[in-house]
Amino acid sequence: MGYVFTFIVLFVVFYIIFKIIRSGNLPSNNYTPFDDLVEGEVDKDDD
């Protein structure tokens, strides 16, 4: 049963890599939550 789980995980990982290579672009990495932490910005939700 462990081999089945390992195969499924590896299949999903390789499928994602294949789709990224096939599409020719990577997801945008311009924003990370760390940027807001460093700059001291806070979430302004006034409900």
C-alpha positions in Angstrom: 0.0 0.0 0.0 2.9 2.3 0.7 4.1 1.9 -2.9 0.7 3.1 -4.2 0.8 6.3 -2.1 4.5 7.0 -3.1 3.6 6.5 -6.8 0.6 8.8 -6.6 2.7 11.6 -4.9 5.5 11.2 -7.5 3.0 11.2 -10.3 1.4 14.5 -9.1 4.8 16.1 -8.6 6.0 15.1 -12.1 2.7 16.1 -13.6 3.0 19.6 -12.1 6.5 20.0 -13.4 5.5 18.8 -16.8 2.6 21.3 -16.9 5.0 24.2 -15.9 7.5 23.2 -18.6 4.8 22.7 -21.2 3.2 26.1 -20.5 6.6 27.9 -20.6 6.0 30.1 -17.6 6.3 29.9 -13.9 3.9 31.3 -11.3 4.5 35.0 -10.3 6.8 35.4 -7.3 6.5 39.2 -7.0 4.6 39.1 -3.7 5.3 37.2 -0.5 3.7 37.8 2.9 7.3 38.3 4.2 7.4 41.6 2.3 4.5 43.0 4.4 6.2 41.8 7.6 9.5 43.5 6.7 7.8 46.8 5.6 5.6 46.8 8.7 2.3 46.9 6.8 -0.8 45.8 8.5 -4.1 44.4 7.1 -6.7 47.1 7.2 -10.0 45.3 7.5 -12.5 47.7 9.1 -15.8 45.8 9.1 
